[in-house]
Amino acid sequence: MQRRDFIIVLGGAAAAWPTAALTQQSSPQIRICQLSPWEGTEHLARAFEKRLQELGYVSGKNVRLRNVFVVPQPKAIEDKITEILPDTDVLVVWSTVASVAAKKLAQSIPIVFLSVGVPVDIGLVASLNRPGGNMTGVTFEAATETYGLRLQMLKEILPNIKKVAILEAKGDPNVVHAVTALEKAAPSFGVELAQFEAKSSADLPALFEEIKQSKADGLIIIAGAFTLLNSKQIALLTQQHHLPSCHGFRDTVVAGGLISLGPDMVQMAIEGANYVDKIMRGAKPADLPVEQPTKMEVVINLKAAKTLGLEIPATILGRADEVIE
């Protein structure tokens, strides 16, 4: 009988794996499935696989690795996890919504999560230092206070801003905590907030019409699987509606959004592989502290700024990690 001890979620957690399983098997018996709700993130899968290889886990030798894409909707993700579990020893899942699904469906399996908003608040772990249970991993950002920093950047670029729209995805566990953080920060910047919820990508054009009609001066995008998947469409709509925007993902700024503040996702994939290695060597997820990004990157699109008729302050340009001309 094949032993099945463990699952991983890049965006999810993990428990102890018998190291002998790697050394005693001549064929690839450890089956790793990387589940992502984002298309176009092959570079993250490659970074994860490369780091695993550096640590001695080679696809086709002592592991078998496959990548699976699923649309970023809770029901679709739950169905896909249920489908792949019988043929999976290690599940790698990106995003908060996928981690929540993994927690629900794989409570007895070790999970390693990556790119999760607030793992304590949404019940994935007991605490960052002592996760408990069967999950550990890396958060998407250090704290929800990051949303206050995104609001601050918009205020620096647009000193007279009065109303900021919030674009969020229905069913995304990140939304409640992100909006709470924004509501806490808004009074100090003298801005009013207005929420707009998207149920699907088809909703976005009409939703942006509503945002524009609301006379919002700027836009903050709640970072999550849905908004990353629809980065290009969201960037295009911000341009069409002349909306200065602040994002959590570099991808949206590359596609034409104004500015982003977010973690290095490639480094996150690497850290995910490091967690896998620790678990393979006998560590328990319950005892492995959840890591937070050590650096948040600022990316600015000067072409978008020019289109919007904006001049980016030197204070923000000086903090930029990447400037797109």
VOGU-3710 file (C-alpha; in Angstrom, 3 decimals, decimal comma):
1> mqrrdfiivl> 0,000/0,000/0,000  1,353/3,412/-0,904  1,753/5,720/2,055  0,167/9,153/1,694  1,296/11,417/4,528  1,239/14,886/3,236  -0,079/17,870/1,225  1,381/21,320/0,584  -0,353/24,527/-0,304  1,605/27,426/-1,835
11> ggaaaawpta> -1,000/29,414/-0,247  -1,473/26,334/2,273  0,473/24,001/5,203  2,236/20,586/6,151  3,223/17,774/8,664  6,124/15,401/9,123  7,114/13,249/6,167  9,265/10,139/6,619  12,637/11,007/5,095  13,186/7,349/4,241
21> altqqsspqi> 10,419/7,596/1,675  12,765/9,607/-0,519  15,850/7,495/-0,114  14,222/4,081/-0,404  12,105/4,613/-3,507  13,791/4,219/-6,892  10,732/5,412/-8,841  8,934/8,763/-8,466  6,424/7,808/-5,756  6,006/11,220/-4,114
31> ricqlspweg> 3,380/13,009/-6,170  3,391/16,804/-5,956  0,547/18,732/-7,550  0,837/22,510/-7,738  -2,637/24,056/-7,859  -2,940/27,674/-8,931  -5,974/29,913/-9,502  -3,851/32,188/-11,688  -2,929/31,781/-15,343  0,353/33,238/-16,497
41> tehlarafek> 2,284/32,394/-13,320  4,482/29,671/-14,785  7,536/31,593/-13,543  6,423/30,939/-9,957  6,023/27,213/-10,620  9,495/27,167/-12,188  11,027/28,988/-9,209  9,436/26,482/-6,833  10,646/23,511/-8,877  14,154/24,940/-9,261
51> rlqelgyvsg> 14,513/25,390/-5,514  13,238/21,852/-4,901  15,900/20,574/-7,302  18,572/22,501/-5,401  17,356/20,775/-2,248  17,557/17,334/-3,875  13,965/16,715/-5,001  13,996/16,072/-8,749  10,853/15,514/-10,799  11,088/12,135/-12,514
61> knvrlrnvfv> 13,492/10,732/-9,901  12,251/10,993/-6,318  9,169/13,157/-6,950  6,555/13,572/-9,669  5,421/17,151/-10,174  2,430/18,433/-12,138  0,779/21,857/-12,359  -2,985/22,377/-12,404  -4,909/25,593/-13,102  -8,412/26,239/-11,758
71> vpqpkaiedk> -10,606/29,340/-12,010  -10,478/31,454/-8,795  -13,951/30,564/-7,518  -14,389/28,736/-4,179  -16,654/25,962/-5,540  -14,405/25,303/-8,547  -11,319/25,140/-6,313  -13,002/22,781/-3,845  -14,085/20,510/-6,696  -10,569/20,471/-8,160
81> iteilpdtdv> -8,928/19,686/-4,806  -11,382/16,840/-4,253  -10,584/15,530/-7,744  -6,798/15,581/-7,416  -6,443/14,399/-3,793  -6,534/10,637/-4,588  -3,548/11,081/-6,931  -1,603/13,562/-4,811  0,886/13,239/-1,958  1,911/16,895/-1,883
91> lvvwstvasv> -0,505/19,645/-2,914  0,872/23,099/-3,642  -1,848/25,749/-3,683  -1,520/29,476/-4,297  -3,873/32,118/-2,805  -6,043/32,684/0,233  -9,177/31,260/-1,351  -7,388/28,026/-2,280  -5,851/27,725/1,189  -9,262/28,042/2,820
101> aakklaqsip> -10,524/25,249/0,560  -7,512/23,076/1,420  -8,052/23,647/5,139  -11,654/22,491/4,750  -10,908/19,420/2,649  -7,548/18,217/3,971  -7,664/18,674/7,728  -5,544/15,611/8,475  -2,878/16,382/5,855  0,114/18,687/6,335
111> ivflsvgvpv> -0,253/21,866/4,231  2,182/24,674/3,357  0,474/27,895/2,241  1,874/30,782/0,212  0,345/34,143/-0,669  -2,270/34,141/2,081  -3,618/37,454/3,359  -4,306/37,048/7,089  -3,936/33,364/8,072  -4,683/33,919/11,771
121> diglvaslnr> -7,792/36,031/11,221  -9,324/33,593/8,724  -8,609/30,577/10,923  -5,857/28,776/9,030  -3,412/28,897/11,957  -3,632/29,618/15,691  -0,797/32,158/15,598  2,114/33,150/13,359  4,747/31,873/15,797  2,941/28,649/16,727
131> pggnmtgvtf> 0,619/27,683/13,869  -0,688/24,513/15,523  -2,705/22,077/13,466  -1,555/20,978/10,028  -0,781/24,255/8,211  2,043/26,760/7,959  3,594/28,874/5,214  4,152/32,424/3,994  1,728/35,338/4,136  1,105/37,672/1,187
141> eaatetyglr> 1,946/40,759/3,201  3,224/41,572/6,642  -0,155/42,817/7,897  -3,375/44,397/6,743  -1,729/47,742/7,575  -0,217/47,445/4,093  -3,564/48,676/2,769  -3,078/51,849/4,752  0,253/52,301/2,978  -1,430/51,825/-0,408
151> lqmlkeilpn> -3,955/54,501/0,503  -1,111/56,751/1,624  0,638/56,386/-1,747  -2,515/57,419/-3,591  -2,815/60,434/-1,291  0,802/61,425/-1,984  0,220/61,218/-5,731  -3,189/62,915/-5,522  -3,067/65,354/-2,563  -6,639/66,548/-3,232
161> ikkvaileak> -8,173/63,087/-3,447  -11,532/62,873/-1,663  -13,124/59,575/-2,668  -11,432/56,216/-3,189  -13,194/53,228/-4,730  -12,374/49,712/-3,533  -12,567/46,893/-6,081  -13,112/43,499/-4,444  -14,022/39,960/-5,498  -17,106/38,230/-4,136
171> gdpnvvhavt> -16,185/35,323/-1,852  -12,540/36,374/-1,368  -11,581/35,858/2,315  -9,121/38,774/2,063  -11,844/41,385/1,574  -13,197/41,836/5,107  -9,797/42,379/6,673  -8,472/44,569/3,856  -11,533/46,839/3,977  -11,282/47,044/7,775
181> alekaapsfg> -7,684/48,219/7,418  -8,663/50,805/4,801  -11,535/52,084/6,950  -9,135/52,485/9,849  -6,674/54,490/7,727  -9,125/56,587/5,680  -9,957/59,285/8,293  -6,306/60,262/8,706  -6,105/60,922/4,955  -9,470/62,676/4,776
191> velaqfeaks> -10,931/60,325/2,161  -14,283/58,607/1,701  -14,376/54,935/0,682  -16,853/53,183/-1,612  -16,909/49,393/-2,187  -17,605/47,721/-5,532  -17,913/43,925/-5,734  -17,177/41,787/-8,798  -18,699/38,323/-9,080  -16,932/37,463/-12,345
201> sadlpalfee> -14,674/39,017/-14,965  -17,784/39,751/-17,036  -18,891/42,168/-14,303  -15,795/44,353/-14,559  -16,726/46,717/-17,455  -20,084/47,655/-15,896  -18,503/47,877/-12,453  -15,925/50,380/-13,689  -18,745/52,444/-15,179  -20,327/52,512/-11,718
211> ikqskadgli> -17,016/53,500/-10,123  -16,598/56,373/-12,553  -20,195/57,527/-12,031  -19,594/57,515/-8,275  -17,039/60,294/-8,897  -14,213/58,353/-7,245  -10,833/60,082/-7,578  -8,792/56,905/-7,238  -9,012/53,143/-6,930  -7,524/50,493/-4,631
221> iiagaftlln> -7,675/46,857/-5,729  -8,007/44,177/-3,044  -5,203/41,709/-3,767  -6,449/38,178/-4,370  -6,697/35,327/-6,871  -9,476/36,981/-8,884  -7,790/40,364/-9,216  -4,444/38,834/-10,178  -6,069/36,597/-12,791  -7,801/39,651/-14,287
231> skqialltqq> -4,793/41,985/-14,038  -4,725/42,941/-17,719  -8,446/43,682/-17,945  -8,375/45,705/-14,723  -5,357/47,712/-15,919  -7,054/48,447/-19,251  -10,243/49,584/-17,518  -8,324/51,925/-15,185  -6,849/53,565/-18,287  -10,183/53,772/-20,126
241> hhlpschgfr> -11,870/55,397/-17,139  -8,934/57,617/-16,226  -8,656/56,167/-12,713  -5,366/56,381/-10,789  -4,990/52,937/-9,207  -2,977/51,198/-6,500  -2,521/47,427/-6,617  -1,045/44,531/-4,671  0,506/42,840/-7,711  3,309/43,984/-9,997
251> dtvvagglis> 1,557/42,227/-12,909  -1,253/44,782/-13,010  1,193/47,702/-13,121  3,159/46,042/-15,918  -0,161/45,709/-17,763  -0,881/49,435/-17,365  -1,932/50,116/-13,770  -0,360/53,085/-11,987  1,418/51,780/-8,892  1,684/48,660/-6,734
261> lgpdmvqmai> 2,940/47,695/-3,312  3,396/43,977/-2,829  5,789/41,139/-1,997  8,332/39,398/-4,221  6,259/36,414/-5,392  9,252/34,524/-6,819  10,961/34,652/-3,424  7,725/33,395/-1,914  7,809/30,331/-4,183  11,397/29,683/-3,101
271> eganyvdkim> 10,423/29,898/0,576  7,621/27,438/-0,116  10,159/24,893/-1,343  12,228/25,509/1,789  9,212/24,642/3,930  8,735/21,433/1,964  12,331/20,481/2,648  11,945/21,067/6,392  8,830/18,922/6,475  10,513/16,173/4,441
281> rgakpadlpv> 13,231/16,162/7,107  10,714/15,613/9,886  9,574/19,057/11,030  5,897/19,493/11,885  3,883/22,393/10,437  2,498/23,087/13,897  6,027/24,007/15,028  7,165/25,965/11,950  6,430/29,705/12,321  4,516/31,380/9,522
291> eqptkmevvi> 6,839/33,698/7,612  6,002/37,224/6,484  7,580/38,956/3,483  10,722/40,776/4,553  10,422/43,327/1,763  7,498/44,954/-0,012  8,253/46,172/-3,533  6,982/49,413/-5,050  6,464/49,325/-8,825  5,478/52,466/-10,774
301> nlkaaktlgl> 4,299/52,768/-14,375  5,385/56,215/-15,599  3,648/55,712/-18,942  0,368/55,226/-17,081  1,094/58,309/-14,990  1,640/60,369/-18,140  -1,620/59,087/-19,647  -3,413/60,134/-16,461  -1,709/63,534/-16,493  0,019/62,850/-13,178
311> eipatilgra> 3,492/63,596/-11,910  4,824/61,022/-9,477  6,369/62,772/-6,426  10,097/62,351/-5,915  9,384/60,849/-2,476  7,591/57,909/-4,104  10,027/57,571/-7,024  12,801/57,344/-4,458  11,085/54,368/-2,839  10,427/52,562/-6,126
321> devie> 12,030/49,167/-6,702  11,037/49,223/-10,370  10,000/52,056/-12,672  8,313/51,141/-15,955  9,011/53,767/-18,616
//
